[in-house]
Amino acid sequence: MAEYNGSCHCGAVKFSFTAPAITDGLRCNCSICTKKGALMSNFFIAPEDLKIQAEEGVLNTYQFETHTAKHHFCNQCGIYTFHQTRRKPGYFRVNLGCVEGLDTLTLPVVIADGAAF
């Protein structure tokens, strides 16, 4: 397990998490993932393994359809940082583009058929 740190673009939302080595990323074909275009972690993060630090009032949440998934973003710079999943409620995936020192352009990508879920 490794410790990772990340943030939104302006730094108002910061997070850290413990996870296995990041060897690939996940792209999903559901309506929100297609539009936001983020490369997400291809693993779930338990709530106790994700530490979130956000300035007062800057972390917003968007929900749609079943309202199970919670998509969190910074309302200052607009960057999607992480979400609580529909597939495993209460657990998180992070936007790998927000993780410090990680070059997402070099990671292999796994495609998930979220549109069918």
N, C-alpha and C positions, 0 to 999 in steps of 0.2 A: 504494500500500500504506500502511496505517496501523498504528500500534502501539496495542494494547488491553491493559487490565489488568482482572483480575477476582479474585474470592475467594469462598470459602464464606461462610456467615452469620457464623460466629464469627471468621473471619480466620486460622484455623490452616492453611488451604490457600489459597495465592495463586498466580496464574498470569498470564503475559503472552504475547501472541502478535502476530504480524504477519499481516495479511490485507487483502483489498480492503475498501472501505467496506461496512458492514453495512446492507443495504437491505431485507432480509426475514429471516424465520426459518423453520424447518422443524419440522413436527410429523409424527410417525410413528405408524402404527396398529399397530405390533407390540405384543406383550404387555407388555414392560417400559416402553416409551415411553408407552403409554396410561395405565399406572398412575402413572408419575412425573410426567407432565403438563408436562414442561419444553419450552421453546422452544429448539431447538438451532440452531447455525449451519448455514446452508444452503451451506456450503463445507467442504472438507476442509483441515485444517491439517497441514502436514508436521511430523514430529517435531522437526526442527531449528528450526522456527518457533514452538514452544510451550515456554516456560520455566516450570517448575513449582518452587515453593518450598513445602515442607510441613514442619510441625513433626514431629519424630521420632514415627513410629508412628501418625499420624492419617489418612493417606491410605489408604483401603481400596479393594479392587477386588471387584466382583461379576461372575461369569461364569455363563452357563447355556447349555444346548443344545449348540452346536458348540464353545463355549469360544474362539471367535475374537475376538468383541467383548469389550472390557474396560471395564466401567462403573465409574468412579472416584468416590468420595464421601468426605466428611469423617466420621470416626467420632465426632466430638465433637458436631457440630450436625446431621449427617445429610444435608447438602445434596450433591446430585449436581452435580459441577463440570464434568466432561468425560468423554468416552469414546473409546476406540480402536475404530474401526468394523469391522464385519463386511464391509461392502461394499468397503472399501479398507483391508485390515489394516495396522496400524501407524500409520495416519493418525488424526487426531483431529477431533471436533466438540466444541464447547463449549456449555454451558448459557448462553444469552444473558442469562438472568436474573441471572447472576453477574457480568456485564461492567459495570464502572463507567460511569455516565453514560448508559446505554442504556435507553430506555423501551420495553420489549418490548410494552407494550399498544398502541403506535402502529404497530408493524411489520406489514406484510402477511405472511400465513402461507401457506407452500407445504405441501401434504400429500403425504407419501411413503407408499407402500404397502409398508411393511416387513414386514407380515404375510405377504405373498406371496413375499418374498425367501427 
